[in-house]
């Protein structure tokens, strides 16, 4: 079985405050967040080099945002990849909040 035919699975890892995408049981990437009230602030997305070019980042972000909607939260796309994804997928526009200086200051304090 080739890598590309192995289904990718997205899981929310609450303890690590991130969503992970697994391919064949191996973590291929993640998108990290912090929660500010009802807002889920996404600040970093990465895909391991070994898994690059397979469309995993968009699959990961898509499923993470679907989960955010299902949980009744809102999206704040500090992460450039998430922001770019949202520009191409306006089905999430109704639950997306702007990145504000206040959110950025709060996030910086969270991340230390």
C-alpha positions as CSV (number, residue, x, y, z in Angstrom):
1,X,0.0,0.0,0.0
2,X,1.5,3.4,-1.0
3,X,1.5,6.4,1.3
4,X,-1.1,8.3,-0.7
5,X,-3.6,5.5,-0.5
6,X,-3.4,5.4,3.3
7,X,-6.3,7.4,4.6
8,X,-5.3,10.4,6.7
9,X,-7.1,10.9,10.0
10,X,-7.5,14.2,11.8
11,X,-7.8,14.1,15.6
12,X,-8.1,16.9,18.2
13,X,-5.5,16.6,20.9
14,X,-7.0,18.7,23.6
15,X,-4.1,18.3,26.1
16,X,-1.7,19.7,23.5
17,X,-4.2,22.2,22.2
18,X,-3.9,21.2,18.6
19,X,-5.3,19.1,15.8
20,X,-3.1,16.4,14.4
21,X,-3.3,14.6,11.0
22,X,-2.2,11.0,11.1
23,X,-1.2,8.9,8.1
24,X,-0.9,5.2,8.7
25,X,-0.9,6.0,12.5
26,X,2.1,8.4,12.2
27,X,1.7,12.1,12.9
28,X,2.2,13.9,9.6
29,X,1.4,17.4,10.8
30,X,-0.6,19.7,13.2
31,X,-2.4,22.9,13.5
32,X,-2.0,24.6,17.0
33,X,-4.5,26.8,18.8
34,X,-5.4,28.5,22.0
35,X,-8.9,29.2,23.2
36,X,-10.0,32.8,24.1
37,X,-13.5,32.6,25.4
38,X,-15.6,31.3,22.5
39,X,-12.8,31.9,20.0
40,X,-10.3,29.3,18.9
41,X,-7.2,31.2,17.8
42,X,-5.1,29.2,15.3
43,X,-1.5,30.3,15.3
44,X,0.6,27.6,13.7
45,X,0.2,24.9,11.1
46,X,3.0,22.5,9.9
47,X,3.3,19.3,7.8
48,X,6.3,17.1,8.2
49,X,8.6,17.2,5.1
50,X,8.1,13.5,4.5
51,X,4.4,14.2,3.9
52,X,4.7,17.4,2.0
53,X,2.8,17.9,-1.3
54,X,-0.1,15.5,-0.5
55,X,-2.7,18.1,0.4
56,X,-2.6,17.2,4.0
57,X,-2.5,20.8,5.3
58,X,-5.7,21.7,3.7
59,X,-7.4,18.5,4.8
60,X,-6.1,19.1,8.4
61,X,-7.3,22.7,8.5
62,X,-10.7,21.9,6.8
63,X,-11.5,19.2,9.4
64,X,-10.3,21.4,12.3
65,X,-12.6,24.2,11.2
66,X,-15.5,21.8,10.8
67,X,-14.8,20.7,14.4
68,X,-14.7,24.4,15.6
69,X,-18.1,25.0,14.0
70,X,-19.5,21.8,15.5
71,X,-18.3,22.9,19.0
72,X,-20.1,26.3,18.6
73,X,-16.8,28.2,18.7
74,X,-15.4,30.9,16.4
75,X,-12.2,31.0,14.3
76,X,-9.4,33.6,14.6
77,X,-6.8,32.9,11.9
78,X,-3.5,34.2,13.2
79,X,-1.7,31.4,11.3
80,X,-1.0,32.5,7.8
81,X,-1.9,29.1,6.3
82,X,-5.3,29.1,8.1
83,X,-5.9,32.7,6.9
84,X,-5.1,31.7,3.3
85,X,-7.4,28.6,3.6
86,X,-10.3,30.8,4.8
87,X,-9.8,33.2,1.8
88,X,-10.5,30.2,-0.5
89,X,-13.3,28.6,1.6
90,X,-15.9,31.2,2.4
91,X,-18.2,28.6,3.9
92,X,-16.5,29.4,7.2
93,X,-16.8,33.2,6.9
94,X,-19.8,33.3,9.3
95,X,-17.7,31.9,12.2
96,X,-14.5,33.8,11.4
97,X,-13.4,36.8,13.5
98,X,-10.7,39.3,12.5
99,X,-7.2,39.1,14.0
100,X,-7.0,42.1,16.3
101,X,-4.0,43.7,18.1
102,X,-5.7,42.6,21.4
103,X,-5.8,39.0,20.2
104,X,-2.2,39.1,19.1
105,X,-1.1,40.6,22.5
106,X,-3.1,37.9,24.3
107,X,-1.6,35.1,22.2
108,X,1.9,36.4,22.7
109,X,1.3,36.3,26.5
110,X,-0.1,32.7,26.2
111,X,2.8,31.5,24.3
112,X,5.3,33.3,26.6
